[in-house]
Amino acid sequence: MQYEDLRTIKQLAASNPAFTEGSLRWLVFNASSNGLADAVVRVTDSQRPKVLINVPVFNRWLESRRMVDRKP
C-alpha cells in the first residue's frame, strides 16, 4: 500500500464530485457486503478512529461495477 494513495472521505468527495460525503460514508458502512472492504483502511488513535480510502483500490472497485451498455 502506498500511503500517499490514502484519502479521507472528505478528501475523496472533494476530488470526486460524483460522490458526496454521505454516499461515501454509506459505501464504507456497507463495505463488507458491497465488496469495498479492501479499499477501506481504519486507523485508531487515542482520540477517535479515522477511516481512509485507498484510491487505486476504490477505482478498481468502481470500475468492476460499471454497467456495460447492452443494446437489444
N, C-alpha and C positions, 0 to 999 in steps of 0.2 A: 504494500500500500504506500502510495506517495502522499505524504501529509499535506502537501500543497494542493491536492485534489479535494480536500475536505471543505465543506461549506456548512454553515448553519442553515436552518430552514429559512430564516430571514434573508440571508445572503443569496441562497438559491432562488428564492422567489423574486428578489430584486434583479437578478441577472437573467431570469426566465419568466417574463410577464405572463406567459400562458398558464403558469401555476401560481395560485395565491398561497399565502402562508397557511390558510385554513385547509386548502386542498392537500398541501404537502403534509401537514400535521395528520390529516385523515389517512393518507397513504402510509405514513410512518406508524401510526397507531395500529393499522391493519397489516403491517409488513409481513407478519408470519403467515398470513393467509393469502396475500396477494403476490408473494414471490419477491418482494422488495427487501427482505431481511438482509441479504448480502451487502446492500448498499448503505445500511444504517449502522453507524458507529455510535455507541453510547459510552460516554465518559463520565465518571463520577468524581467529584471532589468534595471538599468539606462543606461547601455552600449548597450546591444543588446539581443534579445531573445535567449534562449537556448532550444534545442529540446532534450529530453531524451526519452529513450525507456525502458519500464517496461519489463524486460527479461522474467519472467514467463508468462506474458500475450502474449508477442511476440511468445514464444514457443508454447503456446496453439493455437494461430492463425495459426502458421506454420503447426502444426500437423493436424489441421482441414482442411487444404488444400492439404494434402498429397494424391497423386494419388495411388489408390489401383490397383495392378497388376491383371488384369482380363484376364484369358485365355479363348479362344473361345471354 
